[in-house]
Structure formats: C-alpha cells, structure tokens
Amino acid sequence: MADAPLPQGWALQQIRDVSGDQEAVALDPDRSAKWVALAGVHEMVRPEIVLGFHGLCLAKPADDDDWYMGSLYDDGSIDCWAAFDDLYEALRGL
C-alpha cells in the first residue's frame, strides 16, 4: 500500500535489505492486534505502523516504542508473540 506509514528515518528498501525479505511491504495499520505470549491473550492498542513479511509482521503501537513481531492472518488481524525495543533487531529477528 503506497500510503501506509513507514518508520521515521526508514525507507522501504532499507527495511527489505535489513530483513532479507525483498517483498516486505508497509501495510495499512487499521487492524486489530493481540499479545498472545505468556499467559492469556490481551488486546493491544491499534498499531500506527505495520510492516508485512509474508505470514509475519512487525507492528508498532502508537503509545509504545517497542516493535511487536507476530503472525499476520488472512483477515488482517495480528497475533504478537515477541517484542523488540529496536527496529533493526526486530528486522534481523524475522
């Protein structure tokens, strides 16, 4: 999606280069996200940035500096199960 937001200071090609996924895309952030790690499932604040990597994604909520890695489902929802405090490390962790 051409108008989907990117992280400040990052170009899509940089994201592709660091992640190793040349088909990575910025996705519309208007979607639901849940934190499913540890005990229980918790709704998260809607993300302000979502980056898609085939069946995986990285989501950044508006009220949080962390990046959440998770599964991206066909209905657009996200189940997150890992958190990173740095986008570069999150991209390398894909």
PAGUSE-620351 format. One record per residue: residue in three letters; x, z, y of N, C-alpha, C, CB in turn; chain. Coordinates in steps of 0.001 Angstrom, whole numbers, plus 524288, in hexadecimal, padded with zeros to 5 digits. Glycine has a CB too. Layout:
BEGIN
rec resn:Ala n_c1:X n_c3:Z n_c2:Y ca_c1:X ca_c3:Z ca_c2:Y c_c1:X c_c3:Z c_c2:Y cb_c1:X cb_c3:Z cb_c2:Y chain:A
...
END
This chain:
BEGIN
rec resn:Met n_c1:80350 n_c3:80000 n_c2:7FB71 ca_c1:80000 ca_c3:80000 ca_c2:80000 c_c1:80384 c_c3:80000 c_c2:804D7 cb_c1:7FC38 cb_c3:804C8 cb_c2:7FFF9 chain:A
rec resn:Ala n_c1:802E0 n_c3:7FC28 n_c2:80829 ca_c1:8066A ca_c3:7FB63 ca_c2:80C8D c_c1:80631 c_c3:7FFCB c_c2:8108E cb_c1:80533 cb_c3:7F650 cb_c2:80F2E chain:A
rec resn:Asp n_c1:801AC n_c3:8023D n_c2:81163 ca_c1:80144 ca_c3:8063E ca_c2:8156A c_c1:80186 c_c3:80BCB c_c2:81349 cb_c1:7FC4A cb_c3:8058A cb_c2:8185C chain:A
rec resn:Ala n_c1:802CE n_c3:80C70 n_c2:80E57 ca_c1:80375 ca_c3:811A9 ca_c2:80C1D c_c1:80862 c_c3:81412 c_c2:80E70 cb_c1:803C5 cb_c3:81177 cb_c2:805FD chain:A
rec resn:Pro n_c1:80833 n_c3:8191B n_c2:80FC1 ca_c1:80CB4 ca_c3:81B8C ca_c2:81252 c_c1:81170 c_c3:81C29 c_c2:80EB7 cb_c1:80B27 cb_c3:820D7 cb_c2:8146B chain:A
rec resn:Leu n_c1:815F3 n_c3:81BBB n_c2:8112A ca_c1:81AED ca_c3:81CBB ca_c2:80E95 c_c1:81D3E c_c3:821BE c_c2:810D3 cb_c1:81EC3 cb_c3:81808 cb_c2:80F48 chain:A
rec resn:Pro n_c1:820B0 n_c3:82451 n_c2:80DED ca_c1:82355 ca_c3:828EF ca_c2:8100D c_c1:8267F c_c3:82771 c_c2:814E4 cb_c1:826EE cb_c3:82B75 cb_c2:80BDE chain:A
rec resn:Gln n_c1:82692 n_c3:82AEF n_c2:818AA ca_c1:8297D ca_c3:829F6 ca_c2:81D7D c_c1:82F3C c_c3:82904 c_c2:81C3E cb_c1:828E6 cb_c3:82E9A cb_c2:82153 chain:A
rec resn:Gly n_c1:8315D n_c3:824C4 n_c2:81E65 ca_c1:836DB ca_c3:8237F ca_c2:81DA2 c_c1:83800 c_c3:82070 c_c2:818B2 cb_c1:839F2 cb_c3:82858 cb_c2:81D94 chain:A
rec resn:Trp n_c1:83404 n_c3:81F19 n_c2:815AF ca_c1:834BC ca_c3:81C44 ca_c2:810C9 c_c1:8320E c_c3:816F4 c_c2:81110 cb_c1:83298 cb_c3:81F74 cb_c2:80C28 chain:A
rec resn:Ala n_c1:834B5 n_c3:812FA n_c2:80F13 ca_c1:8326A ca_c3:80DCD ca_c2:80E5E c_c1:830F8 c_c3:80D3F c_c2:80894 cb_c1:8364F cb_c3:80954 cb_c2:8102C chain:A
rec resn:Leu n_c1:82D32 n_c3:809ED n_c2:80780 ca_c1:82B84 ca_c3:80931 ca_c2:80212 c_c1:8300B c_c3:80774 c_c2:7FE9B cb_c1:82716 cb_c3:8052E cb_c2:801CB chain:A
rec resn:Gln n_c1:83371 n_c3:80419 n_c2:80094 ca_c1:837D9 ca_c3:80252 ca_c2:7FD5F c_c1:83B94 c_c3:806CF c_c2:7FC23 cb_c1:83AD0 cb_c3:7FDE9 cb_c2:80028 chain:A
rec resn:Gln n_c1:83C59 n_c3:80A76 n_c2:7FFBF ca_c1:83F9E ca_c3:80F13 ca_c2:7FEA6 c_c1:83D3B c_c3:81249 c_c2:7FA43 cb_c1:84047 cb_c3:8127D cb_c2:8039B chain:A
rec resn:Ile n_c1:8381B n_c3:81302 n_c2:7FA6D ca_c1:8355A ca_c3:815F4 ca_c2:7F65B c_c1:8360E c_c3:81340 c_c2:7F120 cb_c1:82F79 cb_c3:81682 cb_c2:7F7AE chain:A
rec resn:Arg n_c1:8359A n_c3:80E20 n_c2:7F118 ca_c1:8365B ca_c3:80B21 ca_c2:7EC40 c_c1:83BEF c_c3:80B9D c_c2:7EA43 cb_c1:83501 cb_c3:8055C cb_c2:7ED20 chain:A
rec resn:Asp n_c1:83FAF n_c3:80B51 n_c2:7EDC2 ca_c1:84534 ca_c3:80BA2 ca_c2:7EC29 c_c1:8468A c_c3:810FB c_c2:7E9E1 cb_c1:848CA cb_c3:80A7A cb_c2:7F0D4 chain:A
rec resn:Val n_c1:844D7 n_c3:81529 n_c2:7EC6C ca_c1:84623 ca_c3:81A70 ca_c2:7EA94 c_c1:8434E c_c3:81BA9 c_c2:7E57B cb_c1:844BA cb_c3:81E89 cb_c2:7EEC0 chain:A
rec resn:Ser n_c1:83E69 n_c3:81A0F n_c2:7E50B ca_c1:83B59 ca_c3:81B41 ca_c2:7E05A c_c1:83CD2 c_c3:817C3 c_c2:7DBC0 cb_c1:8358C cb_c3:81AB1 cb_c2:7E181 chain:A
rec resn:Gly n_c1:83EFA n_c3:81325 n_c2:7DCDD ca_c1:84022 ca_c3:80F67 ca_c2:7D8BA c_c1:83B6B c_c3:80C2A c_c2:7D728 cb_c1:84238 cb_c3:81237 cb_c2:7D409 chain:A
rec resn:Asp n_c1:83702 n_c3:80CD7 n_c2:7D9CB ca_c1:83237 ca_c3:809F1 ca_c2:7D89F c_c1:8314C c_c3:805F8 c_c2:7DCFB cb_c1:82D69 cb_c3:80DB7 cb_c2:7D80C chain:A
rec resn:Gln n_c1:83273 n_c3:80118 n_c2:7DBEB ca_c1:831E9 ca_c3:7FD05 ca_c2:7DFE4 c_c1:82C3D c_c3:7FB74 c_c2:7E0E0 cb_c1:834FF cb_c3:7F846 cb_c2:7DE4B chain:A
rec resn:Glu n_c1:82894 n_c3:7FDD5 n_c2:7DE20 ca_c1:82305 ca_c3:7FCD3 ca_c2:7DEFD c_c1:8204D c_c3:80185 c_c2:7E173 cb_c1:8205C cb_c3:7FB67 cb_c2:7D9DA chain:A
rec resn:Ala n_c1:8234B n_c3:8055A n_c2:7E34A ca_c1:82101 ca_c3:809F7 ca_c2:7E5D4 c_c1:81DCD c_c3:8083B c_c2:7EA87 cb_c1:82554 cb_c3:80DE8 cb_c2:7E786 chain:A
rec resn:Val n_c1:81977 n_c3:80AFE n_c2:7EB7B ca_c1:815F2 ca_c3:809A9 ca_c2:7EFCE c_c1:8143D c_c3:80E94 c_c2:7F2A6 cb_c1:81123 cb_c3:806A4 cb_c2:7EDCD chain:A
rec resn:Ala n_c1:812E7 n_c3:80DE8 n_c2:7F79D ca_c1:81054 ca_c3:81208 ca_c2:7FA9B c_c1:80A7D c_c3:8114A c_c2:7F9BA cb_c1:811D1 cb_c3:811D5 cb_c2:800AA chain:A
rec resn:Leu n_c1:807D4 n_c3:8158B n_c2:7F849 ca_c1:80249 ca_c3:81548 ca_c2:7F6FE c_c1:7FEFA c_c3:81801 c_c2:7FB17 cb_c1:8014B cb_c3:817AF cb_c2:7F1A9 chain:A
rec resn:Asp n_c1:7FA12 n_c3:81689 n_c2:7FB4F ca_c1:7F64F ca_c3:81920 ca_c2:7FEC3 c_c1:7F61F c_c3:81EE3 c_c2:7FD44 cb_c1:7F0BA cb_c3:8168C cb_c2:7FE5E chain:A
rec resn:Pro n_c1:7F707 n_c3:82269 n_c2:800F7 ca_c1:7F720 ca_c3:827FE ca_c2:7FFA8 c_c1:7F1BB c_c3:82A77 c_c2:7FF00 cb_c1:7FA0A cb_c3:82AE3 cb_c2:803CA chain:A
rec resn:Asp n_c1:7ED9B n_c3:82793 n_c2:7FFDF ca_c1:7E856 ca_c3:829B6 ca_c2:7FF74 c_c1:7E6C9 c_c3:82A14 c_c2:7F9B0 cb_c1:7E45E cb_c3:8264A cb_c2:8028A chain:A
rec resn:Arg n_c1:7E87E n_c3:82E4F n_c2:7F72F ca_c1:7E784 ca_c3:82F1A ca_c2:7F194 c_c1:7E7F8 c_c3:834E7 c_c2:7F060 cb_c1:7EB6D cb_c3:82BDC cb_c2:7EE25 chain:A
rec resn:Ser n_c1:7E5E1 n_c3:83678 n_c2:7EC06 ca_c1:7E63C ca_c3:83BFE ca_c2:7EA8B c_c1:7EB3E c_c3:83CF3 c_c2:7E77A cb_c1:7E16B cb_c3:83DAB cb_c2:7E749 chain:A
rec resn:Ala n_c1:7ED53 n_c3:841A8 n_c2:7E826 ca_c1:7F211 ca_c3:84337 ca_c2:7E55E c_c1:7F158 c_c3:848CB c_c2:7E36A cb_c1:7F702 cb_c3:842C4 cb_c2:7E8F4 chain:A
rec resn:Lys n_c1:7F348 n_c3:849C4 n_c2:7DEB2 ca_c1:7F302 ca_c3:84EFE ca_c2:7DC56 c_c1:7F869 c_c3:8509F c_c2:7DA99 cb_c1:7EF25 cb_c3:84F1C cb_c2:7D7A7 chain:A
rec resn:Trp n_c1:7F968 n_c3:855B4 n_c2:7DAF3 ca_c1:7FE30 ca_c3:85809 ca_c2:7D8E3 c_c1:7FCD1 c_c3:85A0C c_c2:7D37A cb_c1:80061 cb_c3:85C8E cb_c2:7DC8D chain:A
rec resn:Val n_c1:7FF3C n_c3:857E7 n_c2:7CF68 ca_c1:7FDD5 ca_c3:85942 ca_c2:7CA0B c_c1:80233 c_c3:85C0B c_c2:7C71E cb_c1:7FC51 cb_c3:8546A cb_c2:7C71C chain:A
rec resn:Ala n_c1:8066A n_c3:85D56 n_c2:7C9BA ca_c1:80AB6 ca_c3:86025 ca_c2:7C734 c_c1:8094F c_c3:865E7 c_c2:7C6A7 cb_c1:80FDA cb_c3:85F82 cb_c2:7CA58 chain:A
rec resn:Leu n_c1:80BEC n_c3:86873 n_c2:7C309 ca_c1:80B1C ca_c3:86E07 ca_c2:7C209 c_c1:80586 c_c3:86F12 c_c2:7C03B cb_c1:80C52 cb_c3:8713F cb_c2:7C6F6 chain:A
rec resn:Ala n_c1:80370 n_c3:8737F n_c2:7C18D ca_c1:7FE42 ca_c3:874FD ca_c2:7BFA1 c_c1:7FA06 c_c3:87326 c_c2:7C365 cb_c1:7FDEB cb_c3:87AF3 cb_c2:7BEDE chain:A
rec resn:Gly n_c1:7F679 n_c3:87012 n_c2:7C166 ca_c1:7F204 ca_c3:86E79 ca_c2:7C48D c_c1:7F2EA c_c3:86988 c_c2:7C7AF cb_c1:7F093 cb_c3:872BD cb_c2:7C825 chain:A
rec resn:Val n_c1:7EE93 n_c3:86787 n_c2:7C9B3 ca_c1:7EE8D ca_c3:862DB ca_c2:7CCE7 c_c1:7ECD1 c_c3:8646C c_c2:7D25F cb_c1:7EAEB cb_c3:85E8D cb_c2:7CA8D chain:A
rec resn:His n_c1:7EF9E n_c3:862A9 n_c2:7D64A ca_c1:7EE61 ca_c3:86409 ca_c2:7DBB0 c_c1:7EE03 c_c3:85F1C c_c2:7DEFC cb_c1:7F285 cb_c3:867CC cb_c2:7DDF5 chain:A
rec resn:Glu n_c1:7E9D3 n_c3:85EAF n_c2:7E203 ca_c1:7E954 ca_c3:85A56 ca_c2:7E5AB c_c1:7ED99 c_c3:85AD5 c_c2:7E9C3 cb_c1:7E3D1 cb_c3:85A3C cb_c2:7E843 chain:A
rec resn:Met n_c1:7EFBE n_c3:85674 n_c2:7EB5F ca_c1:7F3AA ca_c3:85658 ca_c2:7EF85 c_c1:7F128 c_c3:853F2 c_c2:7F461 cb_c1:7F8A8 cb_c3:8532F cb_c2:7EDCD chain:A
rec resn:Val n_c1:7F380 n_c3:854FF n_c2:7F8DC ca_c1:7F1D9 ca_c3:85267 ca_c2:7FDA3 c_c1:7F2A5 c_c3:84C8E c_c2:7FCE7 cb_c1:7F4EE cb_c3:8547B cb_c2:8027F chain:A
rec resn:Arg n_c1:7EF1F n_c3:84978 n_c2:7FF02 ca_c1:7EFC1 ca_c3:843C8 ca_c2:7FE85 c_c1:7F523 c_c3:8422D c_c2:80082 cb_c1:7EB67 cb_c3:840D6 cb_c2:80195 chain:A
rec resn:Pro n_c1:7F7B1 n_c3:83EB3 n_c2:7FDAA ca_c1:7FCE7 ca_c3:83D0B ca_c2:7FF51 c_c1:7FCBE c_c3:839C0 c_c2:80449 cb_c1:7FF89 cb_c3:839FB cb_c2:7FAFA chain:A
rec resn:Glu n_c1:80108 n_c3:83A08 n_c2:80744 ca_c1:80185 ca_c3:8369A ca_c2:80BD6 c_c1:804C8 c_c3:831D0 c_c2:80A7B cb_c1:803FE cb_c3:83990 cb_c2:8107C chain:A
rec resn:Ile n_c1:80806 n_c3:8323C n_c2:80668 ca_c1:80B35 ca_c3:82DD9 ca_c2:80492 c_c1:80AFF c_c3:82DCF c_c2:7FE9C cb_c1:81104 cb_c3:82E45 cb_c2:80698 chain:A
rec resn:Val n_c1:80A27 n_c3:8292D n_c2:7FC59 ca_c1:80A49 ca_c3:82887 ca_c2:7F6AA c_c1:80D94 c_c3:823B8 c_c2:7F573 cb_c1:8049E cb_c3:827FD cb_c2:7F451 chain:A
rec resn:Leu n_c1:8116F n_c3:82464 n_c2:7F221 ca_c1:814C2 ca_c3:82022 ca_c2:7F060 c_c1:813C0 c_c3:81F3F c_c2:7EA97 cb_c1:81AA3 cb_c3:82154 cb_c2:7F16E chain:A
rec resn:Gly n_c1:812A4 n_c3:81A68 n_c2:7E914 ca_c1:8115F ca_c3:81929 ca_c2:7E3AD c_c1:815CF c_c3:81683 c_c2:7E0CF cb_c1:80CA7 cb_c3:815C5 cb_c2:7E37C chain:A
rec resn:Phe n_c1:816A3 n_c3:8182F n_c2:7DBF6 ca_c1:81AC6 ca_c3:8162E ca_c2:7D890 c_c1:8185E c_c3:8153F c_c2:7D338 cb_c1:81F8B cb_c3:81A11 cb_c2:7D83B chain:A
rec resn:His n_c1:81596 n_c3:81105 n_c2:7D29D ca_c1:812AF ca_c3:80FD5 ca_c2:7CDDD c_c1:80EE6 c_c3:81450 c_c2:7CCC7 cb_c1:81672 cb_c3:80EF4 cb_c2:7C924 chain:A
rec resn:Gly n_c1:80F51 n_c3:8172F n_c2:7C896 ca_c1:80BAE ca_c3:81B70 ca_c2:7C75C c_c1:80D18 c_c3:820A9 c_c2:7C9C2 cb_c1:80B54 cb_c3:81C12 cb_c2:7C1A2 chain:A
rec resn:Leu n_c1:8116E n_c3:820DD n_c2:7CCAE ca_c1:81318 ca_c3:825AF ca_c2:7CF3F c_c1:81283 c_c3:82523 c_c2:7D520 cb_c1:818CB cb_c3:82708 cb_c2:7CDCD chain:A
rec resn:Cys n_c1:81292 n_c3:82990 n_c2:7D7C9 ca_c1:81270 ca_c3:82954 ca_c2:7DD7A c_c1:81511 c_c3:82E24 c_c2:7DFC3 cb_c1:80CC7 cb_c3:828DF cb_c2:7DF7A chain:A
rec resn:Leu n_c1:81644 n_c3:82DBC n_c2:7E4C6 ca_c1:81806 ca_c3:83226 ca_c2:7E7E7 c_c1:8141F c_c3:832BB c_c2:7EC51 cb_c1:81DC4 cb_c3:8315C cb_c2:7EA05 chain:A
rec resn:Ala n_c1:8124E n_c3:83782 n_c2:7ED26 ca_c1:80E70 ca_c3:83891 ca_c2:7F135 c_c1:81075 c_c3:83CE3 c_c2:7F4BD cb_c1:80917 cb_c3:83A17 cb_c2:7EECC chain:A
rec resn:Lys n_c1:80F9A n_c3:83C3F n_c2:7F9D6 ca_c1:81116 ca_c3:8403B ca_c2:7FD9E c_c1:80C3D c_c3:841F2 c_c2:80093 cb_c1:81558 cb_c3:83E2E cb_c2:8016D chain:A
rec resn:Pro n_c1:80A92 n_c3:846DE n_c2:7FFC3 ca_c1:80617 ca_c3:848E2 ca_c2:802BA c_c1:80771 c_c3:84986 c_c2:80880 cb_c1:80443 cb_c3:84E23 cb_c2:80075 chain:A
rec resn:Ala n_c1:80379 n_c3:8495A n_c2:80BC7 ca_c1:80441 ca_c3:849C7 ca_c2:81170 c_c1:8065F c_c3:84F19 c_c2:81306 cb_c1:7FF28 cb_c3:848BF cb_c2:81447 chain:A
rec resn:Asp n_c1:80504 n_c3:8532E n_c2:81033 ca_c1:8067D ca_c3:85881 ca_c2:811C2 c_c1:80B29 c_c3:85AAD c_c2:80EC9 cb_c1:801F0 cb_c3:85C18 cb_c2:81104 chain:A
rec resn:Asp n_c1:80E49 n_c3:85741 n_c2:80C75 ca_c1:81277 ca_c3:858F4 ca_c2:808F6 c_c1:8170E c_c3:8552F c_c2:8097D cb_c1:81086 cb_c3:8593C cb_c2:8032D chain:A
rec resn:Asp n_c1:81BD1 n_c3:8572D n_c2:80970 ca_c1:8206A ca_c3:853CF ca_c2:809C3 c_c1:82243 c_c3:851EC c_c2:8046B cb_c1:824CE cb_c3:856AA cb_c2:80C78 chain:A
rec resn:Asp n_c1:8200F n_c3:8540E n_c2:80031 ca_c1:821AF ca_c3:8528D ca_c2:7FAEB c_c1:81F3D c_c3:84D5E c_c2:7F94B cb_c1:82038 cb_c3:856D0 cb_c2:7F700 chain:A
rec resn:Trp n_c1:821BB n_c3:84AE3 n_c2:7F584 ca_c1:81FCA ca_c3:84626 ca_c2:7F309 c_c1:81E2A c_c3:8478B c_c2:7ED85 cb_c1:823FA cb_c3:841B5 cb_c2:7F30E chain:A
rec resn:Tyr n_c1:8198D n_c3:845D8 n_c2:7EBEF ca_c1:81767 ca_c3:84722 ca_c2:7E6D3 c_c1:8174F c_c3:84243 c_c2:7E367 cb_c1:811DD cb_c3:8497A cb_c2:7E75A chain:A
rec resn:Met n_c1:81997 n_c3:842C0 n_c2:7DECA ca_c1:819AC ca_c3:83E7E ca_c2:7DB03 c_c1:81518 c_c3:83F2F c_c2:7D74B cb_c1:81EF2 cb_c3:83E52 cb_c2:7D7FC chain:A
rec resn:Gly n_c1:812BE n_c3:83AD1 n_c2:7D5E9 ca_c1:80E69 ca_c3:83B3F ca_c2:7D24F c_c1:80CDE c_c3:83612 c_c2:7CFE8 cb_c1:809D9 cb_c3:83D90 cb_c2:7D503 chain:A
rec resn:Ser n_c1:808B5 n_c3:8365D n_c2:7CCE5 ca_c1:8067C ca_c3:831D0 ca_c2:7CA5A c_c1:80257 c_c3:82F77 c_c2:7CDE9 cb_c1:80428 cb_c3:83340 cb_c2:7C4F4 chain:A
rec resn:Leu n_c1:80261 n_c3:82A4D n_c2:7CE5A ca_c1:7FE9C ca_c3:82771 ca_c2:7D182 c_c1:7FAD1 c_c3:824C5 c_c2:7CDC8 cb_c1:8015E cb_c3:82361 cb_c2:7D533 chain:A
rec resn:Tyr n_c1:7F5DB n_c3:82614 n_c2:7CE42 ca_c1:7F1E8 ca_c3:82409 ca_c2:7CAAD c_c1:7EF14 c_c3:81F51 c_c2:7CCF5 cb_c1:7EDF9 cb_c3:82848 cb_c2:7C954 chain:A
rec resn:Asp n_c1:7EC8F n_c3:81C56 n_c2:7C989 ca_c1:7E9D7 ca_c3:81791 ca_c2:7CB23 c_c1:7E5B0 c_c3:8188C c_c2:7CF4C cb_c1:7E759 cb_c3:81506 cb_c2:7C673 chain:A
rec resn:Asp n_c1:7E354 n_c3:81D38 n_c2:7CF51 ca_c1:7DF4C ca_c3:81E6F ca_c2:7D33D c_c1:7E1B0 c_c3:8200E c_c2:7D87A cb_c1:7DBB7 cb_c3:822CA cb_c2:7D13A chain:A
rec resn:Gly n_c1:7E6F3 n_c3:82028 n_c2:7D8D0 ca_c1:7E9A5 ca_c3:82183 ca_c2:7DDA6 c_c1:7EB18 c_c3:82737 c_c2:7DE25 cb_c1:7E660 cb_c3:8200B cb_c2:7E222 chain:A
rec resn:Ser n_c1:7E93B n_c3:82A75 n_c2:7DA9B ca_c1:7EA72 ca_c3:83008 ca_c2:7DAE7 c_c1:7F007 c_c3:8310D c_c2:7D90D cb_c1:7E689 cb_c3:8333A cb_c2:7D79D chain:A
rec resn:Ile n_c1:7F1FF n_c3:835A7 n_c2:7DA90 ca_c1:7F762 ca_c3:83726 ca_c2:7D955 c_c1:7F763 c_c3:83C97 c_c2:7D6EC cb_c1:7FAE6 cb_c3:836FF cb_c2:7DE4F chain:A
rec resn:Asp n_c1:7FA33 n_c3:83D41 n_c2:7D29C ca_c1:7FB50 ca_c3:84265 ca_c2:7D05B c_c1:80125 c_c3:8435D c_c2:7D0FE cb_c1:7F99B cb_c3:842BA cb_c2:7CA6B chain:A
rec resn:Cys n_c1:80286 n_c3:8471D n_c2:7D44F ca_c1:80808 ca_c3:84848 ca_c2:7D56D c_c1:809FE c_c3:84CA5 c_c2:7D1E9 cb_c1:808C3 cb_c3:849CD cb_c2:7DB35 chain:A
rec resn:Trp n_c1:80EDE n_c3:84C23 n_c2:7D021 ca_c1:8111E ca_c3:84FF4 ca_c2:7CC93 c_c1:816BB c_c3:85154 c_c2:7CDE3 cb_c1:810D6 cb_c3:84DF6 cb_c2:7C71C chain:A
rec resn:Ala n_c1:818C7 n_c3:84F53 n_c2:7D225 ca_c1:81E12 ca_c3:850BD ca_c2:7D3D9 c_c1:81E54 c_c3:85072 c_c2:7D9C9 cb_c1:82244 cb_c3:84D13 cb_c2:7D152 chain:A
rec resn:Ala n_c1:8219D n_c3:853B9 n_c2:7DC16 ca_c1:8223C ca_c3:853C6 ca_c2:7E1C7 c_c1:82801 c_c3:85373 c_c2:7E335 cb_c1:81FC1 cb_c3:858BD cb_c2:7E429 chain:A
rec resn:Phe n_c1:82919 n_c3:850BF n_c2:7E771 ca_c1:82E68 ca_c3:8500E ca_c2:7E966 c_c1:82E59 c_c3:85125 c_c2:7EF3F cb_c1:83089 cb_c3:84A6C cb_c2:7E835 chain:A
rec resn:Asp n_c1:8327C n_c3:85398 n_c2:7F134 ca_c1:832B6 ca_c3:85499 ca_c2:7F6D2 c_c1:83571 c_c3:85035 c_c2:7F9C5 cb_c1:8357B cb_c3:859BA cb_c2:7F7DC chain:A
rec resn:Asp n_c1:83716 n_c3:84C30 n_c2:7F6FA ca_c1:839F9 ca_c3:847EA ca_c2:7F95D c_c1:83824 c_c3:842B8 c_c2:7F710 cb_c1:83FEB cb_c3:848A3 cb_c2:7F890 chain:A
rec resn:Leu n_c1:836B5 n_c3:83EF9 n_c2:7FA62 ca_c1:834C8 ca_c3:839EF ca_c2:7F879 c_c1:838DC c_c3:83719 c_c2:7F53D cb_c1:8331A cb_c3:83684 cb_c2:7FD04 chain:A
rec resn:Tyr n_c1:83DB8 n_c3:83729 n_c2:7F6E9 ca_c1:841D5 ca_c3:8347C ca_c2:7F3FC c_c1:84217 c_c3:8368D c_c2:7EE60 cb_c1:8472A cb_c3:8352D cb_c2:7F6BA chain:A
rec resn:Glu n_c1:8421C n_c3:83BBB n_c2:7EDC6 ca_c1:84250 ca_c3:83E0C ca_c2:7E889 c_c1:83D6E c_c3:83CB1 c_c2:7E55B cb_c1:842EA cb_c3:84403 cb_c2:7E8ED chain:A
rec resn:Ala n_c1:838F3 n_c3:83C9A n_c2:7E7F1 ca_c1:83419 ca_c3:83B33 ca_c2:7E53B c_c1:83467 c_c3:83596 c_c2:7E341 cb_c1:82F53 cb_c3:83BE3 cb_c2:7E8E3 chain:A
rec resn:Leu n_c1:8365C n_c3:8320B n_c2:7E67F ca_c1:836E2 ca_c3:82C9F ca_c2:7E4E6 c_c1:83AAB c_c3:82C08 c_c2:7E05B cb_c1:838AC cb_c3:82950 cb_c2:7E977 chain:A
rec resn:Arg n_c1:83EEA n_c3:82EF8 n_c2:7E076 ca_c1:842BD ca_c3:82EC4 ca_c2:7DC34 c_c1:8408D c_c3:83129 c_c2:7D735 cb_c1:847C4 cb_c3:83199 cb_c2:7DDC9 chain:A
rec resn:Gly n_c1:83CC4 n_c3:834AC n_c2:7D7BC ca_c1:83A74 ca_c3:8374D ca_c2:7D340 c_c1:8363F c_c3:83439 c_c2:7D076 cb_c1:83842 cb_c3:83C4F cb_c2:7D4EC chain:A
rec resn:Leu n_c1:834D9 n_c3:82FAF n_c2:7D287 ca_c1:830B6 ca_c3:82C90 ca_c2:7D009 c_c1:83250 c_c3:82A7E c_c2:7CAC3 cb_c1:82F2E cb_c3:8280E cb_c2:7D37E chain:A
END
